[in-house]
């Protein structure tokens, strides 16, 4: 969650309510269960870590004073590192989706290129798991586990293909997801 919040701030400074709304839009129905306080706790931790700086803004009569957060240089570096990180499988596909959405929204990276990097990593892992499965005796428990690993990675590859199609079409239309 912290990295997604940082990446959302890379586009422009924002207050907690605005960040929560952007995250919810990016996650669709999965974002509906997002606890409003989670964003503010995350922002406080990021500020304490020196990754964001918060500045109070004058409130309007109908709105209370708000704290607007912006990335620090250290925050910018962490966003860059997060976007270039290639690791899979992740138990939370929503985080990878947020990485794509944040990268596109802030024009930090091409989502299709991020998908391609993940695909290369998954293909490498599929090859490793298939080699290991072939080395196991037929019907062995380890062979069954390795078969499950291969099937999971193949499913993740199909999902990445869907991501690539979606982000390629949004690029063609000139919009972000």
C-alpha positions in Angstrom: 0.0 0.0 0.0 2.8 2.4 0.8 4.4 2.1 -2.6 1.1 2.6 -4.3 0.4 5.8 -2.3 3.9 7.1 -3.1 3.4 6.5 -6.8 0.0 8.2 -6.8 1.7 11.2 -5.2 4.3 11.2 -8.0 1.7 12.6 -10.4 0.8 15.5 -8.1 0.6 16.4 -4.4 -2.7 15.4 -2.8 -4.6 15.2 0.5 -5.6 11.9 2.0 -9.2 12.0 0.8 -8.1 12.6 -2.8 -5.6 9.8 -2.7 -8.2 7.4 -1.3 -10.6 8.3 -4.1 -7.9 7.8 -6.8 -6.9 4.4 -5.3 -10.6 3.4 -5.1 -11.1 4.3 -8.8 -8.0 2.3 -9.8 -9.1 -0.8 -7.9 -12.8 -0.6 -8.9 -15.0 -2.9 -6.7 -11.9 -4.1 -4.8 -11.3 -0.6 -3.6 -14.7 -0.3 -1.9 -13.5 -2.2 1.1 -10.6 0.2 1.6 -10.6 1.5 5.2 -10.5 5.4 5.0 -8.2 5.5 8.0 -5.7 3.3 6.3 -4.6 6.1 3.9 -4.0 8.5 6.8 -2.0 6.0 8.8 0.0 5.2 5.7 0.7 8.9 5.0 1.8 9.4 8.6 4.2 6.5 8.3 5.6 7.8 5.0 6.0 11.3 6.5 7.8 9.9 9.5 10.1 7.9 7.1 10.9 11.1 5.2 9.3 9.9 2.0 6.6 12.5 1.9 6.2 16.0 3.4 2.8 17.3 4.5 1.7 20.9 4.4 -1.5 22.3 5.9 -3.6 24.3 3.5 -6.2 27.0 4.3 -9.6 25.5 4.5 -12.7 26.9 2.9 -15.7 27.8 5.0 -17.4 24.6 3.9 -14.2 22.5 4.1 -11.9 22.1 7.0 -8.2 22.7 6.8 -6.4 19.9 4.9 -2.9 18.5 4.8 -1.5 18.1 1.3 1.3 15.6 0.9 4.1 15.7 -1.7 7.0 13.4 -2.4 10.4 14.1 -1.1 13.5 13.2 -3.1 13.8 9.9 -1.1 10.1 9.3 -1.9 10.8 9.8 -5.7 13.7 7.3 -5.4 11.5 4.7 -3.7 8.8 5.1 -6.4 11.4 4.5 -9.1 12.8 1.4 -7.3 9.2 0.0 -6.9 8.4 0.5 -10.5 11.5 -1.3 -11.6 11.2 -4.1 -9.2 10.5 -7.5 -10.8 9.1 -10.1 -8.4 6.5 -12.7 -8.8 4.3 -14.3 -7.7 2.7 -11.7 -5.5 -0.2 -12.9 -3.4 -1.9 -9.5 -4.0 -2.5 -8.9 -7.7 -4.2 -5.6 -6.8 -0.7 -4.2 -5.9 0.6 -5.0 -9.3 -2.5 -3.4 -10.9 -2.0 -0.3 -8.8 1.6 -0.2 -10.0 0.4 -0.1 -13.6 -2.3 2.5 -12.8 0.1 4.8 -10.9 2.9 4.4 -13.5 0.5 5.5 -16.2 -1.2 8.2 -14.3 2.1 9.9 -13.3 3.7 9.0 -16.6 6.5 7.4 -14.6 6.8 4.3 -16.8 5.0 2.5 -19.6 2.6 0.0 -18.1 3.1 -2.4 -21.1 6.8 -2.4 -20.5 6.2 -3.2 -16.8 4.0 -6.1 -17.8 6.7 -7.3 -20.2 9.3 -7.3 -17.4 6.9 -9.3 -15.2 6.2 -11.7 -18.1 10.0 -12.4 -18.7 10.4 -13.2 -15.0 7.4 -15.5 -15.0 8.6 -17.3 -18.1 12.0 -17.9 -16.4 10.3 -19.3 -13.3 8.0 -21.6 -15.4 11.1 -23.0 -17.1 12.8 -23.6 -13.8 9.7 -25.3 -12.3 9.2 -27.4 -15.4 12.9 -28.6 -15.3 12.5 -29.4 -11.6 9.2 -31.3 -12.2 10.8 -33.4 -14.9 13.6 -34.4 -12.5 11.1 -35.8 -10.1 9.8 -39.4 -10.2 6.3 -39.8 -11.7 3.6 -39.5 -9.0 5.9 -38.0 -6.3 4.5 -35.5 -3.9 7.2 -33.0 -4.9 6.3 -33.5 -8.6 2.6 -32.7 -7.8 3.6 -29.5 -5.9 5.8 -28.5 -8.9 3.0 -29.1 -11.3 0.8 -26.8 -9.2 3.6 -24.1 -9.3 3.7 -24.4 -13.1 -0.1 -24.2 -13.4 -0.2 -21.1 -11.1 2.5 -19.4 -13.1 0.8 -20.2 -16.4 -2.4 -18.6 -15.0 -0.5 -15.5 -14.0 1.0 -15.3 -17.5 -2.5 -15.4 -19.0 -3.5 -12.6 -16.6 -0.5 -10.6 -17.7 -1.5 -11.0 -21.3 -4.9 -9.6 -20.4 -3.2 -6.7 -18.7 -1.1 -6.0 -21.8 -4.1 -6.0 -24.0 -5.9 -3.6 -21.7 -3.0 -1.2 -21.3 -2.1 -1.4 -25.0 -5.7 -0.4 -25.9 -5.7 2.5 -23.4 -2.4 3.7 -24.9 -4.0 3.5 -28.4 -6.9 5.6 -27.2 -4.7 8.1 -25.4 -6.1 7.4 -22.0 -4.9 5.8 -18.7 -6.7 3.0 -17.0 
